[in-house]
């Protein structure tokens, strides 16, 4: 389960993002952008966050995940589309020469801190 490694990284990034004057304040919510290609199972991430955030200001914080779709762009014809299945062929010209535009993201976008 790679979600534990991700949870540990989220805890590290979030803690380092708390302004010095707010150290010790409780984090209420963590907003994430996670691409489908990151293969993160939200339920597993939530369970791992419970363990990783124990004894930190993040304990009990709500995790909000904005899932980012896989968007590909064909190098041959320039067509751009959302990839629904694990088939990476341009639906317009059938080329396999593609660039992945989005879907690999794994970012902490913002945190809400209790006052």
C-alpha positions as CSV (number, residue, x, y, z in Angstrom):
1,X,0.0,0.0,0.0
2,X,1.9,3.1,-1.2
3,X,-0.7,5.4,0.4
4,X,1.3,5.2,3.7
5,X,4.3,6.8,2.0
6,X,2.1,9.4,0.5
7,X,0.4,10.1,3.9
8,X,3.8,10.6,5.5
9,X,4.8,13.1,2.8
10,X,1.5,15.0,3.2
11,X,2.1,15.2,6.9
12,X,5.7,16.5,6.3
13,X,4.6,19.1,3.7
14,X,1.6,20.2,5.7
15,X,3.5,20.7,8.9
16,X,6.2,22.7,7.1
17,X,3.5,24.9,5.6
18,X,2.1,26.0,8.9
19,X,3.3,29.6,9.5
20,X,5.7,30.0,12.4
21,X,3.2,32.2,14.4
22,X,0.6,29.4,14.1
23,X,2.8,26.5,15.1
24,X,0.8,24.3,17.5
25,X,-2.5,25.3,15.9
26,X,-4.7,22.4,14.7
27,X,-5.1,21.7,11.0
28,X,-8.8,21.3,10.2
29,X,-8.6,20.4,6.5
30,X,-6.1,19.4,3.9
31,X,-7.0,20.0,0.3
32,X,-5.3,17.8,-2.2
33,X,-5.2,17.4,-6.0
34,X,-4.5,13.8,-7.0
35,X,-4.3,12.6,-10.5
36,X,-5.9,9.3,-11.5
37,X,-2.5,7.9,-12.6
38,X,-1.2,8.3,-9.0
39,X,-3.4,5.2,-8.3
40,X,-4.3,6.5,-4.8
41,X,-7.3,4.8,-3.1
42,X,-9.0,7.6,-1.1
43,X,-10.2,5.2,1.7
44,X,-6.7,3.8,2.1
45,X,-5.2,7.3,2.1
46,X,-7.6,8.4,4.9
47,X,-6.7,5.3,7.0
48,X,-3.0,6.0,6.5
49,X,-3.4,9.7,7.4
50,X,-5.0,8.7,10.7
51,X,-1.8,6.8,11.6
52,X,0.6,9.2,10.1
53,X,-1.0,12.3,11.6
54,X,-1.2,10.8,15.1
55,X,0.5,13.1,17.7
56,X,0.7,16.0,15.1
57,X,-1.4,19.1,14.6
58,X,-3.0,17.2,11.7
59,X,-4.7,14.7,13.8
60,X,-8.4,14.4,12.9
61,X,-8.0,16.8,9.9
62,X,-10.5,16.4,7.1
63,X,-8.9,15.2,3.8
64,X,-10.5,16.7,0.7
65,X,-9.3,15.1,-2.6
66,X,-9.9,16.8,-6.0
67,X,-9.3,14.0,-8.4
68,X,-7.6,15.1,-11.7
69,X,-8.5,13.2,-14.8
70,X,-6.0,11.8,-17.3
71,X,-5.7,14.1,-20.2
72,X,-3.7,13.1,-23.2
73,X,-2.6,15.0,-26.3
74,X,-1.7,13.4,-29.6
75,X,1.7,14.5,-31.0
76,X,0.6,13.6,-34.6
77,X,-2.7,15.4,-34.9
78,X,-2.9,17.6,-31.8
79,X,-6.2,16.1,-30.6
80,X,-6.6,16.3,-26.8
81,X,-9.0,14.1,-24.8
82,X,-9.7,12.6,-21.4
83,X,-8.5,9.0,-21.2
84,X,-11.2,6.9,-19.7
85,X,-9.6,3.5,-20.1
86,X,-6.0,2.2,-20.0
87,X,-5.9,2.5,-23.8
88,X,-3.4,5.2,-25.0
89,X,-4.3,5.5,-28.6
90,X,-5.5,8.8,-30.2
91,X,-9.2,8.4,-31.0
92,X,-8.9,10.7,-34.0
93,X,-5.8,9.4,-35.9
94,X,-5.0,6.2,-34.0
95,X,-1.4,7.3,-33.2
96,X,0.3,6.1,-30.1
97,X,2.6,9.0,-29.9
98,X,1.0,10.9,-27.0
99,X,1.9,13.3,-24.2
100,X,0.1,13.0,-20.9
101,X,-1.1,16.6,-20.0
102,X,-2.6,15.8,-16.6
103,X,-3.3,12.9,-14.3
104,X,0.1,12.5,-12.5
105,X,-0.6,15.2,-9.9
106,X,-0.2,14.6,-6.2
107,X,-0.2,18.1,-4.5
108,X,-1.1,19.6,-1.2
109,X,-3.1,22.6,-2.5
110,X,-4.0,24.3,0.7
111,X,-4.6,23.8,4.4
112,X,-7.2,25.2,6.8
113,X,-5.9,26.0,10.2
114,X,-8.0,26.5,13.3
115,X,-7.8,29.9,14.9
